[in-house]
């Protein structure tokens, strides 16, 4: 991939897509194509084909997807499977038809079974049942990586698939109905700090922030700029049709995560762990040995990444004040 190569980033307004665009620009790539949703509906096959015939991208980063937290996944499963199947299928097929040299498809760690050995190796895919609350999204992503694999086998189309850990960072979605755990916690602590101050007979106090479960599950988080760096690294150095994990190599309990965010937001109240609500999967950590042995490692510490995310949220909080 040369500095003047024509590159299309699908999903450039999202968390991952915007980070990929930033990374490409930082590295001197200038011929970057993007299209807003109002201009191009990626679910429409003919529109996507027409767009590809017009721009003829040499390289494609497929970061466009319908995403959301566990509750939004569970209550909108039909939308998640339809939208994601259509988006990725249209882009992959159009990239093949219009002679794209290489495509990078972004999946998700949720493609792996609900119960599986930890850390999760790539070969554990489809060895058991999926988490039912987000199986629509997971099955769509599995279809996408399978499509890439078969397009490579049948057509000789160079398509690679990345399975990242839980992503967080600036430009994340902080909508409480749709967000994942880190932006969800940031928004909760911020709102309670702002709105949870009461005066009763001269006494002041803060309410509690309610979080689900007991805080014991662990999760692996990857800063979005590190993922963008891995995407560029693999676009330049990886050509196998087999999907590859992209993780940070470290994990943290949900309870420790909550306490860190509470301190960084400077929320003086308490945390109420609602143990009547589910914990979710007790552990999810990817085995990224394959990638690490290629020479790539994340650069941003969790402390720095979390600070950057909170700072971005505070700078853009007016949007979420209205939610």
N, C-alpha and C positions, 0 to 999 in steps of 0.2 A: 504494500500500500504506500504510494508516493504522496508527498505533501500536496500535490495538485490533483490527486484522484478525486473523482466525484463520489461523495459519500452521502447516503440518505440515512438519517436518524429518525426512525418511526417512534412517536411518543416523546418528542423533544420537550414538551411542557411538563412532563411528569418528573417524579423524583429521580429515577435512573436516567431517563433520556436527557434531561437537562444537564446532569453531571457528565454524561458522555460528550455532549456538545462542548461543555466547558473544557474537558480534557483534550479534545481534538483541537480546539482553538489554542489552548496553552502550548500544544506540541507543534503548532504551525500549520495545521490543516485548514485550508481556507475555502475549499470548494464543497461546502456542507449544505445539503438540501434538507429542508423541513417543510411541513405543511400543517397548518392549524386544522382542528376538527371542523370548523365552520366552512373550510374550503374543501376538505377531503374526508369523506366518511370511509374509514378503513374496513367497515363491514360490507361495503358495496363492491362486489367483484369488478364490475365494469369500470367504476370510477378509479379503482386502484390500478387496473390494467392501463387505463388512459394516462394516469399520472406517471407510471413507469415508462410508458412509450414516449412520454414527453421529456423526462429527465434522464432516463437510461443510466441509473447509478451503477458504478463499478463495485461498490461495497455497501452493504446494508447492515445497520444495527437495529435489530427488531426488539425495541424496548416498549412498544405500545401494548397495553393490556388493560382490561378492566380489573381493578384490584380493590381490596377492602379487608376489614378486620373480620374476626370470627363470626360476630353476630350478623354483619351485613352479608357475608358469604352464606350463612345458614338460612337467611330469609330471602335471598335472591339467587338461588342456585341456577334457575333456568337462564337468567341474564348472564351469569358468569360463564356458563358453558357455551351458550350461543355466541355472545360477543367475542370471547377469546378464540373460539374455533374459527369464526369468520375472519377476524383480524389477521391472525397468524397464517391461515390458509391462503388468503388473498395475497398477502405480501410474499410468502415463500413461492407460490406459483408464479406470480408476476416477475419476481426476481429471476426465476429460472427461464421464463419465456423471453425476457429482455436481456439475457446474457450477463447478469450480474456475476462478477468474478468470485465473490465470497459473501456469505450471509452469516451473521451471528444472532442466534436465537436465545433469548433470556427466559429461563424457566423459574422454578421456585423449589425450595427445600420441602415444600408440602407435597411434592410428588411421591415422597417416600412413604412406606407403610406407617400406620399409626403405631404399631408395635414392631420394633426392629432393633437389632444390636446397635450399640453406640460405641464410637462415633460411626456415622452412617457412610458406608462406602457406596460408590456408584453402582456396583453390582447388586445392591439390595433392592433396586427398583423392581416393583411388581412381584415381590416375594410374599406379600401378605396384603390384607385389606387396608384401605385408606381411611383417614380421619373423616367420618361422615359429614361433619359440619362444613367442610370445604371440598368435598369430592368433585363437585362440578368444575371448580377452578383447577383442581389438581389433574383431573382427567383431560381437560383441555390442554394443559401444559404437557402432559404425557403424550398426547396426540401430536403436539407440535414438535417435540424432540424426535418422536418416531417418524414423523413426516420428513424431517431433516435427514435422518438416517437412511430412509428408503429413497429419497431423492438423490442422495449421494451414491447409493448402490445402483439404482436403475439408470439415472441420467448423468452420473458423474458430476453432480452439482456440489460445489464446495460449501457445505452448510455445517456450522458447529453449534453446539448447544451448551450453555452454562447454567448450572444450578446453584444460585447464591444462597447464603444464609439469610437471616432476618436483616433487611436493609433499613437504615435510618439515616437522617441527615437533613440539611437545608432543602427547602421546597417539598418536604413531606406533606402528606395530607393529615391535617389536625382535626378534621371534622369528626366529632365523637361517634357518629353513626357509621363511619367508614374507615376509621384509622386503625393502625396496628398499635402494639403495646407501648412503645416509647412515645410517639406523639400523643397517644391517648392519656398517658400519665402526665406528660408535660401540660397538656390542656387542663386536666382535672386539678392539678396543684395550682396552676396559675389562676384558674377561675375561682377556686375556693379561697385563695389568698385575697383576691380582689373583692369577692362578693360575700365571703363567709364570716365577715366581721360583724358581731352583734353587740348591742349595748342593752343590758338588762339591770335596772336598779343601780346604775353606775358602774357595773362590772362589765368588762369586755372579754370576749373570748372568740376563738375560731372554731368552726365546725370541723368534723373529720372528713377526710377523703376516703371514700369507699372503694376498695379494690377486691376483685374476685379471688376466691381460693385462700390458701394459707401462705402463699409466697414462696413455697419450697421448690417449684419447678425451675429448671435452668434453661437458658437460651443462649445461643451464639449470635452475636450481632456483628454486622459488617458495615462500616461507614461507606456511604454512597460514593464518595470520591475514590475510595480504594476499589470499589467494584468497577467504576469507570476505568481506572488504571488497569485492572485485570482484563477488562474487555478489550482494550487496545493491545495489551500484551498478547492475549490469545488470538486476536485477529491477525497479529503479525507472526505468531509462533506455533499455532496449533491448527492442524488440518484433519484430525480424526473425526469420523462421524459419531464416535462414542461420546456421550455427554460427560462433562467434567464439573466437579464440585468447586465452588469458590467460597471459602469461609475465612474467618479471622484467626481460627485456631484457639480462641479463648471463649469462655462462657461465664455467665453470672446468674445467680438466683434472681427470681422476680422480686423477692423481698429486698435484696441488696440494691437492685436497680431502683426500686421505689424510694429507698432511703437516700440514695445519691441524688435523684431528681428532686426530692423534697428539700434537700439541703441547698441545691443549686438554685432552686426557685425561691428559697428562703421562706418557705411556708412554715409558720410556727405552730400549726395545729397537729392533730394526730392522724394516723392511718388506721382505718377500720378494715380488717381482713374478714370479708364475708365468706365464711367457710361453708355456707349453704350453697354457694355457687361453685361450679367446677374449677379444678386446677388446670385442666387441659393436659396435654402430653407432658409427662414429668421431665423428660430430657429430649432435646433435639440439637445435636451437634454433628456437623458434617466432617467427614474425613477428607481433608484437602491435600493429602500426601502427594497425589498425582501432580497437582499444580505446583506445590511447594518444591518438589524435586525438579521442576522445570526452571526454577530460579526466581519465581515471583513470591513476594511477601507483602502483606499490608503495611502501610506506612503511618497511618493515623491511629494514635492510641484511643482507647475508648473514652478516657477522660477528656481529651481534646475534641473528639468527635461529638460527644454529648454537649459540651460547652458550645460548640459551633451551632448545633441544632437548636439549643435553647435560645441562644442569642438571635438566631434567625427568626424563631417564633416570636420573640418579644418585639423585634423590629417590624414584624408583619402581623402583630396580634389583632389589629383593628378588624381584619377580615373575620377572625374567629370570635371576636367580641359579639358579632351579630348572629352567631350560630347557637 
